[in-house]
Amino acid sequence: MKPFNLEEAKAGKPLITRDGRDAKFIAHVPEAANFCKLIVLIDKEIFVFHQNGFYSSCEGSNADLFMKTMKKTVYVNLYVNGEWVSHTSASNARASATVKAFAIAVPIEIEE
């Protein structure tokens, strides 16, 4: 899991709880008490969190926040000299392949 990042959360990047529930950042209130600086929506309910994304004062709650990783597919050309080049589409991978490629446009799913 990707660690919680307050600036990314404030920018609207998706959040997830330790136990896999989607979470939506609502507000950051720096003046609030330590245990309720973040306001987050989870399953149609409002929850408050520490500024570091922890639900309680220590890490380990199923509700702790993380940045949701996004999956995407890239297409990789593999070359006999051990090099590889990734592309955003299979057609781009095929168009840029050279004769030294032994595998062209191999789809690979990655997390960002």
C-alpha positions in Angstrom: 0.0 0.0 0.0 1.2 3.5 -0.8 1.6 5.6 2.4 -0.9 8.4 3.0 0.2 11.8 1.6 -1.7 14.8 2.9 -0.8 17.1 -0.1 -1.9 14.4 -2.6 -5.2 13.8 -0.7 -5.9 17.6 -0.7 -5.2 17.6 -4.5 -8.0 15.0 -4.9 -6.0 11.8 -5.4 -8.0 8.8 -4.4 -7.7 7.3 -0.9 -8.3 3.8 0.5 -8.4 2.4 4.0 -6.2 -0.4 5.2 -9.1 -2.8 4.9 -9.9 -1.8 1.3 -12.7 0.7 1.6 -12.7 3.7 -0.7 -12.4 7.0 1.2 -13.0 10.6 0.0 -11.0 13.5 1.5 -13.3 16.3 2.7 -11.2 18.7 4.6 -8.0 19.4 6.5 -8.4 21.5 9.6 -4.9 22.2 11.0 -6.2 24.1 14.0 -8.3 21.1 15.2 -7.2 18.7 17.9 -4.6 16.2 16.8 -7.1 13.3 16.5 -9.4 15.2 14.2 -7.4 17.3 11.7 -8.7 15.3 8.7 -12.3 14.9 7.8 -13.0 11.9 5.4 -16.1 10.2 4.0 -16.1 6.4 4.1 -19.2 4.4 3.2 -21.5 7.5 3.5 -20.2 8.2 7.0 -17.9 11.0 8.2 -14.8 10.0 10.1 -12.0 12.1 11.6 -8.3 11.2 11.4 -4.9 12.3 12.6 -3.0 14.5 10.1 -0.8 11.5 9.2 -3.8 9.4 8.1 -4.0 7.3 11.2 -7.4 6.6 12.6 -6.1 6.2 16.2 -3.0 7.5 17.8 -0.9 4.6 16.5 -0.7 2.8 13.2 -2.6 -0.5 12.9 -6.3 0.3 12.6 -8.2 -1.1 9.6 -9.4 2.4 9.0 -5.9 4.0 8.5 -5.7 5.9 5.3 -3.4 5.1 2.3 -3.2 6.5 -1.2 -5.1 4.3 -3.6 -2.8 2.9 -6.3 -4.0 3.1 -9.9 -3.3 0.3 -12.3 -2.5 0.8 -15.9 -1.2 -1.3 -18.8 2.0 -0.5 -20.6 3.4 -2.3 -23.6 7.0 -3.4 -23.5 9.5 -4.2 -26.3 12.3 -6.6 -25.2 15.6 -6.6 -26.9 18.4 -9.2 -27.2 20.9 -7.0 -25.4 18.8 -6.9 -22.3 17.3 -3.5 -22.9 13.5 -2.8 -22.8 11.3 0.1 -23.8 7.8 0.7 -22.6 5.0 2.4 -24.5 1.5 3.7 -23.7 -0.1 1.7 -26.5 0.5 -1.5 -28.4 0.5 0.3 -31.7 3.3 2.7 -30.5 5.3 -0.3 -29.3 4.9 -2.1 -32.6 5.8 1.0 -34.6 9.0 1.7 -32.7 10.3 -1.9 -32.5 13.6 -2.6 -34.2 14.9 -5.9 -35.7 16.8 -6.6 -32.5 13.5 -7.0 -30.5 12.6 -10.5 -29.6 9.3 -9.6 -28.0 7.1 -6.8 -29.1 4.2 -5.0 -27.4 4.1 -7.3 -24.3 1.3 -6.0 -22.1 2.3 -5.4 -18.4 0.0 -4.1 -15.8 1.7 -1.7 -13.4 0.6 0.3 -10.3 1.2 4.0 -10.0 
